[in-house]
Amino acid sequence: MIKIKIYTIPDCIYCEEVKRFLKDKKIKFREIKVMQNKEYAKEMIIKSRQKNVPVLEMDSNIIIRKDKEGSKEVIEKIKKILDKR
């Protein structure tokens, strides 16, 4: 079973869209709220080399959102990884 972490902040529409996609597909994930813990924020930045959210960690894959791409690109990357399984 794939392990998924999603780094989020409050009121992030992109984060909500990605979480909704995962829930609709009945895919379990662990939400990491980076505003509540500076160590998680540092961890996210180190892993993703940027500050945009959401950031997903799927096993050894890091999926980031580019500034203007929104959640669509993130969801497409998730689908590609899941299709390989």
C-alpha positions in Angstrom: 0.0 0.0 0.0 1.3 3.4 -1.0 2.0 5.9 1.9 0.9 9.4 1.2 1.6 12.6 3.2 0.1 15.9 2.1 1.5 19.1 3.5 -1.2 21.8 3.7 -2.1 25.2 5.1 -5.5 26.4 6.2 -7.9 27.9 3.6 -5.8 26.5 0.7 -8.2 25.8 -2.2 -5.5 23.7 -4.0 -5.0 21.6 -0.8 -8.7 21.0 -0.5 -9.1 20.0 -4.1 -6.2 17.4 -3.8 -7.6 16.1 -0.5 -11.1 15.8 -2.1 -9.6 13.8 -5.0 -7.8 11.4 -2.7 -10.9 10.9 -0.5 -13.2 10.4 -3.6 -10.7 7.6 -4.7 -10.8 6.2 -1.2 -7.0 6.7 -0.9 -5.8 7.1 2.7 -3.3 9.9 3.4 -1.8 11.7 6.3 -2.3 15.5 6.4 0.6 17.5 7.7 -0.5 21.0 8.7 2.6 23.1 8.3 1.2 26.3 9.9 0.8 24.4 13.2 4.4 23.1 13.4 7.5 24.9 12.1 9.4 21.6 12.0 6.9 20.2 9.5 7.2 23.4 7.4 11.0 23.0 7.4 10.7 19.4 6.4 8.4 20.3 3.5 10.7 23.0 2.2 13.7 20.6 2.4 11.9 17.8 0.6 10.2 20.0 -2.1 12.8 22.8 -2.4 10.0 25.4 -2.4 7.2 26.8 -0.2 4.0 26.2 -2.3 1.3 23.9 -1.0 0.1 21.3 -1.4 3.2 19.1 -1.4 2.6 15.4 -1.6 5.0 12.7 -0.6 4.0 9.4 -2.2 6.5 6.8 -1.1 9.7 8.3 -2.5 8.0 10.7 -4.9 7.6 14.4 -4.1 4.8 16.1 -6.0 4.7 19.9 -5.9 2.3 22.5 -7.2 3.8 25.1 -9.5 2.6 28.7 -8.9 0.2 29.0 -11.8 -0.8 25.3 -12.3 -3.2 25.0 -9.4 -4.2 21.5 -8.3 -4.8 20.1 -11.7 -1.1 19.2 -12.4 -0.8 17.7 -8.9 -3.8 15.4 -9.4 -2.5 14.4 -12.8 0.9 13.4 -11.3 -0.9 11.4 -8.5 -2.9 9.5 -11.2 0.3 8.6 -13.1 1.9 7.3 -10.0 -1.2 5.3 -9.0 -1.6 3.9 -12.5 1.9 2.4 -12.3 0.9 0.3 -9.3 
